[in-house]
């Protein structure tokens, strides 16, 4: 090509070029301009790998067969992909896979807007690899970014084609790395609806990211006006400063009170450390009623300025590892009043805490541990908002306390063994007013395990509790007193195990094991008079016990079968291999394996090594496998049985029956020498306590269903029952529904009070 220039007087220049080259240059410039300004490449160029393609001259579409298209952070695979340059859209059909970040979708058809980054999926299965969760839907609207709207859909962490459990609904709003929500959803077990959720929300992120969390909804109603809050709506915001600390802020609207502000700061500045600072405050609109909320105080003694008291809660916790065997724990809690726990936290049996502080340092040894601690617990005298008085006479502080325990198996022969355990404490007791003192206790225990027969075994434990106290009353001269107690205790158990194992050649589980363990137990604590000249301000709280228990434990253990993904070298695999360091020569030899689907990656590598006639180094094997297609069985493949591996055992289901028999209640006129025996479920003269049943089903690590009931033999009906269903997509993202009904408050044989 020749250019002829002629200098003109005006200082400009004129070029002369042949007609052919001028037309060529204009055409090339037009093509380049069209290429770079086409909306198809407005954001990022497409990288297309395909086995073959054609251009439809009528529609202008490009049709790609067995293609893989990648751009930005997305990839699209399909049996047939049709690109429309005019509309900047793509339609994929056949076997379609779409991947974006940690989301993988498999579907029958995909309509994609490449310009807006939106689309519609049909008959799709979506896998969230971060949360290991599957979603299926007849139609999915991708609204761009991380938001998906799923219609006629389900959510599960099981195999989506045959789930043990799933949550299904008409529509899910799923925001990846944020949260998902659904209205009018059902929890189904093996396709059977079990629970209904009017509204359900759950986090969809496994990492800490700033942003709004799922809103909180609740309703607290009560016949007592002071506990009737109405609807409660909370909007939490999470702020992630860095991996070492974060802040959660929440605004809460309370229908019949006003609004509240909540803040929670968490930190972990080094390994083995965790801290938390939490503050809650409510701003109430209306003055409180002194007639109903002043408690033992006279309503007339409450001034008008006191009818709008501050309502708050302050919590601080610090947990830190000092070295490999030592740990320090500090905890502090403050409440504004004695009514806060029951009113805002719905605690049925409030602790009436005004101020609670504790600090401890624990040191672990090879066969024991010691703990040095201090504790202070200041309580309100009653559950009354407008009475701020605290109890100074009966609340006991421990400043300080030294606790210790030591245990060792000192003899073993065959199935027989004997162990010793010693535990105790040294405590300085302190009160603002009244008795103070020092107490020391020590309880050595000896336990012997032995085989009773070839099919049964037993154990026998003996112990003796020694205690000494020195006390004095700071307000009474000459009130010094010294006293102590020695109390014997014993435990015995006989048990046997009946089990049967079922081996399964197919299905979800490889093995099932049903195990039945009957246990007969006896627990004894000696009845000892525990009184002194000072009326025992400390100690003297060990109640006598003679309790026989029959336990029947049913356990179903399971080991799950995990299928190994098939692998194949497809046409796309070989195209990528040609451009790699392996080169065309190797690809030409591997053409013989093209589109052959192998049951596992191991089988594929063995075939490659057999074809090449040599053993591949591990690095080369791993690199070759990166080009293979995994997890897809192509049409026409001859795989009839896929290999599998066996997972660890876990408890699939359990059913336990517990029947207590209180021997102390045999005598209706029994009166103990020391503190009264624990337990009031039945009257004196009725030693057979209610029968307890505990059932739990856990089909997988993220779903558990538990049920409990207590059957009264005297009234011949169930007095208490509870059900709990817990669903989670990770260890930190869980949803839970609980139901509980109990006719009356009672105390169990071990002294635990259960509220109605």
C-alpha positions, 0 to 999 in steps of 0.5 A: 500500500502506497501513501502519497502526500502533497504539502498544501499552502494552508499547512494541511496535507492531502493523502491519496490511497488506492480505492481497494485499500481505502474500502478495506480500511473502512470495512475493518474500522467499521467491524472494530467499532461494531465489536467494541460498541456491541452491547454483548461486550459492554461489561466483559468479553465472553469466552466461548468453548464449544464443540460446534456452532452455526449462525442463523441468518434469519434471526441473526442468532449464534447457536452453540452445541455442548458449549461453555460460556464464561464472563466476569464471575459466571459460567454457563454450560448447556447442550444448546445455547442460543446467543442473540447479539441484537437483544444481548440475551442468551437462551440455554436448553437441554442440560443447563448449568449456571454458576456464579460465585458460590451458587450452582444452578442446574435446570432444563432451560435458562433465559438470560439478559447479558446486559442487565445480568438478570434471568429466569430459570425453569425446573431448577435445582440451586446449590449454595456451597457455602451453606451446603443447602439445596433449593428446587423451584419450578421457576426462579427469577434472578433479579440481578446481584445476589437476589433470587425469587423462587416460585413453587419451591423447597429448601433442604440440606438433604438430597433434593431429589429424595429429601428426608426433610424440606421446607416448602412454600409458594415463594422464597426470597433468597439473597445470597450472602444476606438472608432468605425469607418465606411466608406460609411455608411448611416443614415436611418430613418424607413429604408429610407436612409437620409444621406450618411457619407463617413467616420464616427467615434465615441467614444465607452467609457463612462469613461475617459481612456488614448489613441488615440481618433478618427482621425479628417478629414476635407477640407477647400477650398476657392477662396482666397489663404489666406483662402485655407488650403486644407485637414486637418487631426488631430490625438488627444491623451487623457491622463487621469491623474486622475479623477480631471484633464486630458490632450488632445494633438493633431497633425494636418497636414494642406495640404497647411500650414504645421502642428499644435500642440494643447493642452487642459488641464482640471481640476476639483479639487473639486465639483463645479469647472471646468477649462480649458487651451487651446493652439493652434499653427501652424508652417507654411512652406512658407512666406505670401504674403504682397500684399494680407495680409497687409491690410491698411499697405503698402506692402513695409513697411513689412520687410522680417522677418515679413512674417512668423508671429507666429500663435497661440490661447490661451484660459483660463476659470475658473468656480468655485462655491464659496458657495451655491448661489455664483459663480466666472467665469474668462475667457481670450482669446488671438489671434496672429492676426486678420485673425486667426479666419477666416482662421483656425477656419472658423468663417465667421464674426470674432470678430478681438479679440487680447485680451479679458478678463472678470471676474465676481462674481454672487450672487443668492438671492431668488427673484433676483441676482447681478453680479460684473464684469470687462471686457476688449476687445482689437481688431485688427483694421482689418482682416489682418495677417500682420497688428498687430495694435489694436483699442485704440479709439473705443473699450470700457472696463467695469472696473467694472460693477454691474448688478442686477435684481429682480422679484416677483409675487405680486398678484394672483387671479384665473387665473390672476396674476401680477408680477414686474421685475427690472433690471439695471446696474452701469458701469464705461466705460474706453478706452485707448484713447478718452471718459471715463465715468460712466453710470447707467441704471434701467428698472422697468417692470410690467406684467399682465396675464389674461384669455381672454375667456375660451379658450384664455389668454393674457398678457400685459407688461409695462416698462420704461428705465431710464439711466444717464451718466457722461463722459469726454475726457482725451485729451480735457480740459472742455469736461465734459458732463452729459446726460440721456434718458427715454424710454418706452416699452410695450409687449402684447400677445394673445394665445390659445391652441388646443390639442388632445390626442391619447391613444394607447394600443400597439406599441412603444408609450402609448400616443401621444398629438398633441398641436397647440398654435397660438400666436399674439404678439406685441413688442414696444420700444419708439422712443426717441432722444438720442443725447448730446453735446459729441455725446453720446460716451456711451448709446444711442443705444436703437433702436425704435421698432413696431413689430407684430408677428404671431406664430403658434406652432405645438408640438407632445408630446409622452410617450414611452412604455417600456416592462418589461423583462420576468423571468424564473427559468430554469434548470441552475437556479435550479442547481445554487440554489442547491449550494447556501444557499437555498439548495436542499430542496427548489430546490426540491419544486421549480422544479414545476416552472422549465422553466415556463416563467413569464411576469415579475419578480413580477409575478415570485415572486408571484408564488414562494410565492404561492408555498411556502405558505408564504411571502418572505422578501425583501432580500430573494426575491432579492437574489432569483431573482439573480438566475432567467433567465431574458429577455429570452422567452424560446420555448413553453412559453405561454406568450401572452402579456408582461407588460409594463410601461409608460415613461416620456413625451418628444417632438417627433416633432415640426413645428413652423411658425413665421411671423413678420410684421414691422409697422415702414416700413409701411411709406417708408419715416420714419426717427427715432429720435434716433438710426435707427431701427433694421432689413434690410430684406425688403426695406422701404415700405415693412413691411411684413418680410420673413416667417420663418419655424422651424421643428424638429424631435426627435425620441429618446434622441440620434437622432434629425433632424432639418430644418429651412427656410426663405421664402421671399414674395417679391422674392417668393422663399426661401432665406435661409435654413439649416438642422442639423442631430445629432446622439449620443450614450451618452451625450458626444459622438455625431456625427453631419452633418449640411448643410446651404445656405443663399443668402445674409447677413442680420440683423433680427428685433432684431439686430442679424446679420446673415452671408451669 
